[in-house]
Amino acid sequence: MIDPDAIDNLKKIVGKDRCFDSAEQLACYCYDAYFEEAMPDLVLFPCTRDEVSGILKICSIHKIPVTARGAGTSLCGASIPAKGGVVLCFSKMNRIVEINTKDRYAIVEPGVVNADLQKALAPFGFFYPPDPGSMAMSTIGGNVAQNAGGPRCLKYGVTVDYVLGMEVVLASGKVVRFGSRNVKDVTGYRLSSLFCGSEGTLGMVTSIILKVLPLPESVSTLLVTFDDLDNTAKAVADIIGAGILPVALELMDKTTIRTIEEKAHIGLPVDAEGTLLIEVDGVKEACEKEIKKITEKLEANGAVNIEVAKTEDERETLWHARRSVYGVFAKLSPSLYTEDIVVPAGKIPEMTRMIVDIADKYKLLVGVMAHAGDGNMHPMIPADKSNKEEWARVKKAFDEIMAAAASLNGTLSGEHGIGLAKTEYLPLVMDEDAIEFMGVIKKAVDPDGILNPGKFV
Ligand SMILES: Cc1cc2nc3c(=O)[nH]c(=O)nc-3n(C[C@H](O)[C@H](O)[C@H](O)COP(=O)(O)OP(=O)(O)OC[C@H]3O[C@@H](n4cnc5c(N)ncnc54)[C@H](O)[C@@H]3O)c2cc1C
């Protein structure tokens, strides 16, 4: 039960319009794109850093849990307020403060939607590489807190590679700034990197300085089909093993392609056992050379058909189809278990087989989808959480997929994070001392554990 005086003081900071406290309003903030729920006591929409600081000062005195929220698209339950308290929603702190192409940076508030930043940069001939499938909804603050990735992160790297600096409000309400607006900076600990992937457990990010890049001269996208899933995965391992680094190398199995096509009707190859969506970019001649090398590897692995998107519209349609994958799978059942394991790229064929075998063993439907070039696999298992027997099978399959990834020197998450979904699995890939060290860092900046409690640290 939160002290009523504290609630009154919190409400005063943001005003009536930016405070939700009715049961109906709170219910909208008790879930994200994972399948658990927990009710907050209050949802506040700050507009400035000083408001965030004021809110945290009160929460810190009264030991009220605070969970940050961007767009609530987390697939691991990171933005669910597991212990109730305040949800601090950053959707109104959404200004692009500065775009400086001469010095290659952009300064944004945390609530800026990823796609809006891309739109703002394009007229300058620049872009921001991390492109999560949720880019039309998810915020830069959420991307930073989850260290989000996306298809083109194979060539360009993930969010942490683009954060030059940030402003953070700690649990006490103290404001701290890290890094700078310089693309090279090794002054002291790289504290901004510590906050990337911290899932709102260390502080509230209120401003971010991002590195931006010039748009490539040319981009080509290929849709490749195989009549064997093993060969599809082997082609990926061969391309990467030959030192070829496309922008994106996405694998989808038959179930995934069929499920998308049933919804999108865009003529995807529904009879293929495996497909690859491959993108290359750069100077035109270099792209052509790269496509030639990739084509040789695809043919050597038995590709049945290789098609290059002829127009920008065709290219966008293919990517739109790929990005719709969670949406269409979510429609198959009341709940959707999505995985985010990573294995070394050379182990993709083995891991693909293991996923299919595990799903067969537990009589579950699985769609295999992967940012295969960097070994990041997203098997999706649609099921009904209210069906206890079925859900127990899903849980067993999930345990085994996780253990299988660890056995191949893989890891638990490539981009979606740990959240509520994976805390219990941390010992599979992190030793005890490393887990304890995270606890030491947490204790130093949030001694009362008010920031996003109930999560991985
Ligand atoms: C259809 C779909 C496709 C997706 N595709 C991808 C993908 O390709 N790659 C990928 O990496 N992810 C993907 N995701 C997962 C999700 O979109 C990302 O994790 C995203 O970064 C979350 O952003 P958000 O704004 O929704 O944050 P939220 O879900 O609201 O929050 C995520 C975490 O960030 C914290 N947080 C939010 N704002 C702040 C802040 N200002 N300060 C401190 N902490 C904060 C929250 O407390 C929480 O722990 C996908 C999700 C969906 C639904």
The ligand as an SDF file (V2000), in Angstrom:
LIG
                    3D

 53 58  0  0  0  0  0  0  0  0999 V2000
    6.4070   -7.2780  -33.1970 C   0  0  0  0  0  0  0  0  0  0  0  0
    7.6720   -7.1420  -32.3760 C   0  0  0  0  0  0  0  0  0  0  0  0
    8.8970   -7.2610  -33.0010 C   0  0  0  0  0  0  0  0  0  0  0  0
   10.0720   -7.1210  -32.2640 C   0  0  0  0  0  0  0  0  0  0  0  0
   11.2820   -7.2430  -32.9120 N   0  0  0  0  0  0  0  0  0  0  0  0
   12.4260   -7.0390  -32.2290 C   0  0  0  0  0  0  0  0  0  0  0  0
   13.6970   -7.1140  -32.8920 C   0  0  0  0  0  0  0  0  0  0  0  0
   13.7890   -7.3790  -34.1000 O   0  0  0  0  0  0  0  0  0  0  0  0
   14.8030   -6.8750  -32.1560 N   0  0  0  0  0  0  0  0  0  0  0  0
   14.7420   -6.5740  -30.8170 C   0  0  0  0  0  0  0  0  0  0  0  0
   15.7880   -6.3510  -30.2070 O   0  0  0  0  0  0  0  0  0  0  0  0
   13.5600   -6.5320  -30.1760 N   0  0  0  0  0  0  0  0  0  0  0  0
   12.4120   -6.7390  -30.8290 C   0  0  0  0  0  0  0  0  0  0  0  0
   11.2060   -6.6850  -30.1780 N   0  0  0  0  0  0  0  0  0  0  0  0
   11.1920   -6.4590  -28.7090 C   0  0  0  0  0  0  0  0  0  0  0  0
   10.9890   -4.9770  -28.2870 C   0  0  0  0  0  0  0  0  0  0  0  0
   10.3760   -4.2290  -29.3030 O   0  0  0  0  0  0  0  0  0  0  0  0
   12.3260   -4.3340  -27.9280 C   0  0  0  0  0  0  0  0  0  0  0  0
   12.8430   -4.9390  -26.7660 O   0  0  0  0  0  0  0  0  0  0  0  0
   12.2480   -2.8230  -27.7000 C   0  0  0  0  0  0  0  0  0  0  0  0
   13.5630   -2.3440  -27.5080 O   0  0  0  0  0  0  0  0  0  0  0  0
   11.3750   -2.4150  -26.5300 C   0  0  0  0  0  0  0  0  0  0  0  0
   11.1280   -1.0190  -26.6540 O   0  0  0  0  0  0  0  0  0  0  0  0
    9.8800   -0.3380  -25.9230 P   0  0  0  0  0  0  0  0  0  0  0  0
    9.9380    1.1220  -26.2030 O   0  0  0  0  0  0  0  0  0  0  0  0
    8.6230   -1.0250  -26.2810 O   0  0  0  0  0  0  0  0  0  0  0  0
   10.2580   -0.6110  -24.4150 O   0  0  0  0  0  0  0  0  0  0  0  0
    9.3780   -1.2790  -23.2710 P   0  0  0  0  0  0  0  0  0  0  0  0
    8.9210   -2.6310  -23.6690 O   0  0  0  0  0  0  0  0  0  0  0  0
    8.3700   -0.3190  -22.8000 O   0  0  0  0  0  0  0  0  0  0  0  0
   10.4940   -1.4260  -22.1450 O   0  0  0  0  0  0  0  0  0  0  0  0
   11.5480   -2.3170  -22.3010 C   0  0  0  0  0  0  0  0  0  0  0  0
   12.5280   -2.1780  -21.1280 C   0  0  0  0  0  0  0  0  0  0  0  0
   13.1200   -0.9040  -21.1810 O   0  0  0  0  0  0  0  0  0  0  0  0
   12.9320   -0.2140  -19.9550 C   0  0  0  0  0  0  0  0  0  0  0  0
   12.8470    1.1940  -20.3100 N   0  0  0  0  0  0  0  0  0  0  0  0
   12.0140    1.7810  -21.2170 C   0  0  0  0  0  0  0  0  0  0  0  0
   12.2780    3.0890  -21.2920 N   0  0  0  0  0  0  0  0  0  0  0  0
   13.2840    3.3380  -20.4250 C   0  0  0  0  0  0  0  0  0  0  0  0
   13.9810    4.5130  -20.0350 C   0  0  0  0  0  0  0  0  0  0  0  0
   13.7290    5.6950  -20.5730 N   0  0  0  0  0  0  0  0  0  0  0  0
   14.9430    4.3930  -19.0910 N   0  0  0  0  0  0  0  0  0  0  0  0
   15.2350    3.2080  -18.5280 C   0  0  0  0  0  0  0  0  0  0  0  0
   14.6100    2.0710  -18.8630 N   0  0  0  0  0  0  0  0  0  0  0  0
   13.6520    2.1370  -19.8010 C   0  0  0  0  0  0  0  0  0  0  0  0
   11.6840   -0.8340  -19.3550 C   0  0  0  0  0  0  0  0  0  0  0  0
   11.6470   -0.7100  -17.9480 O   0  0  0  0  0  0  0  0  0  0  0  0
   11.8590   -2.2790  -19.7680 C   0  0  0  0  0  0  0  0  0  0  0  0
   12.7220   -2.9240  -18.8800 O   0  0  0  0  0  0  0  0  0  0  0  0
   10.0180   -6.8650  -30.8750 C   0  0  0  0  0  0  0  0  0  0  0  0
    8.7690   -6.7470  -30.2440 C   0  0  0  0  0  0  0  0  0  0  0  0
    7.6090   -6.8930  -30.9870 C   0  0  0  0  0  0  0  0  0  0  0  0
    6.2900   -6.7570  -30.2770 C   0  0  0  0  0  0  0  0  0  0  0  0
  1  2  1  0
  2  3  1  0
  2 52  2  0
  3  4  2  0
  4  5  1  0
  4 50  1  0
  5  6  2  0
  6  7  1  0
  6 13  1  0
  7  8  2  0
  7  9  1  0
  9 10  1  0
 10 11  2  0
 10 12  1  0
 12 13  2  0
 13 14  1  0
 14 15  1  0
 14 50  1  0
 15 16  1  0
 16 17  1  0
 16 18  1  0
 18 19  1  0
 18 20  1  0
 20 21  1  0
 20 22  1  0
 22 23  1  0
 23 24  1  0
 24 25  2  0
 24 26  1  0
 24 27  1  0
 27 28  1  0
 28 29  2  0
 28 30  1  0
 28 31  1  0
 31 32  1  0
 32 33  1  0
 33 34  1  0
 33 48  1  0
 34 35  1  0
 35 36  1  0
 35 46  1  0
 36 37  1  0
 36 45  1  0
 37 38  2  0
 38 39  1  0
 39 40  1  0
 39 45  2  0
 40 41  1  0
 40 42  2  0
 42 43  1  0
 43 44  2  0
 44 45  1  0
 46 47  1  0
 46 48  1  0
 48 49  1  0
 50 51  2  0
 51 52  1  0
 52 53  1  0
M  END
$$$$
